[in-house]
Amino acid sequence: MLLTLPFLVQGVVITLDEFIFHVKRDLPKWERIGHPLDTLTVLICIVFVLVFPYSSSLLKVYIGLSLFSCLFVTKDEFVHKHHCPAAEQWLHAVLFLNHPVLLTALGLIWAHPTPFLFSFLKFQTALVTLFGLYQVIYWNFYRGRKHIIN
């Protein structure tokens, strides 16, 4: 059960970031594209764990995917400092601290699966997929329409 905690932290903090800060300010194109890609890097790690059985050789692939995800999600911080208030930047810092913890927990679940944890990962896959679709559709089609019109 302790291994689920980083997922819960991620869900709460990213929800606060999205619905307190992102909706208050308009997301520029680089965020409307970049944030769903951040979500995709996490989804790839989760799906990898669900699809492939644990092995020492695949662990190396998983570590590579995880390292890529950890580095990729930091790509926007050079620009965020000009667009985000301090409280939002603090939430980003919490997300960055939690990100490798979450991916380590995911790796541990993969190495030592239980029926509960495997079901939990399937549920997480659905949540992350839905959140990624929301990010693409809401920010690029619904809210992003004003970018196309203007």
N, C-alpha and C positions, 0 to 999 in steps of 0.2 A: 504494500500500500504506500509506503514511503516513496517509492519510485514514481508514483503518480503526481506527487507534489509539484515538481517543476512544470508539469503540463498545466496544472491548475493555476500556478503563478503566472505562467505565460498567457493563459486565457484571460485572467483578470486584468493584467497590466495592459495587454494589447487592446482589450475592450475599452479600458479607460482612455488609452491613447487615441483610439479611433473616434469614440463617441463624445469625448470631452474636448480634445484638441483639434483633430482633423476636421470635424464638422464645423468648427468655429472659423477656421481659416480655409481658404481654398487651396487645394493641392495643385502645385504646378505639374506640368507634364512628366518631369523626371520622377516625381513621387507616384503619380498615377500609374506609371509603368513599373517603377522600381519596387514598390511595396508588394504587388502581386508576385513579382519574381522572388522577393525575399520569402514569401509564403511557399512558393514552389520549391525552394531549396530545402525547406523543412519537410514538405510533403514527400519529396523524393527520398529523404532519409527514412521516413516512417514506412513508406511503401516498400523500400528495399528490405527493411527488417521483416515485413509481413510476407514478402514473396520468396526471399531466399533463406534457406536453413543456415543456421549459424555454423561457421567454420573459420579456422584461423586464417585461411587465405582470403575469404570474403570479409573478414574483420578489417583487413588492410584497405579494402575498397570502401567499407563503411567509414573508416577513420578519414579517408580522403574526402568522401562526400561531406562528412561532418565539418572537417576543417574548411572546406570550400564554403559551406553554409555560414560558418562563424565569421569568416572574412567578408563574404559577400554582403551580409546584412549591415556591415559598417560603412558601405560605400557612400551613403548619403550624408554622413555626419559632417563632411567638410562644408556642405551647403546648408544643412539644417540649422547651424548656428546663426544663420542670417534670417531664417524663416520661423523659428520656433521659440516660444517663451522658455524661460529656465525650467519651469515645472515639466514641460513636455520633454525637454532634454534630459531631465532627471529620470523620467519614465523610460526613455530610450536607454539610459545607463543601466537601469534595472533589467531591461530586456536583454542587453548585451551581456550582463553578468549571468543571467539565467540561461541564455542560449546554449553555452557549452555544458551546463549542468543538465539541461533537458536532453541534449544529444547523448550525454554519458548515461543518463538514466535509460534512454531508449536502447542504447547498446547493452546495458545490463539486463534489461527485459528480454532482449533478443538472445542473449547468452543463457539466461535462466528463465525461460517462459513458464507461465502458469496459465491455466484456462482463463482466469480473471484478467490477468495482464494482457493476454492476447486479445480478449474481447475489448478491453480498454483501448488498445491500440487501433482496433477496427473503428471504434467510436471516435477516437482522435482523428483518424483518417477522414471520416465523414465531416467532422467539425472543421478541420483545416481546409478541406476541399470546398466546403460551403463558404468559409470565410474568404478564400481566394477568389471564388466566383463572385461573391459580393464585392470585393475590391475591384475586380475588373469591370463588372457591370455598373455598379453605382458610380464609381469615380470616372470611368471612361465613356459611359453611354448616358446614364441618367444625369448625374451632376456635371459630367464632362461636356454635355451638349452645349452649355453656354460658352465653352472654349471654342467649339466648332462654329457657333453662331457669331461670336464676337471676332 
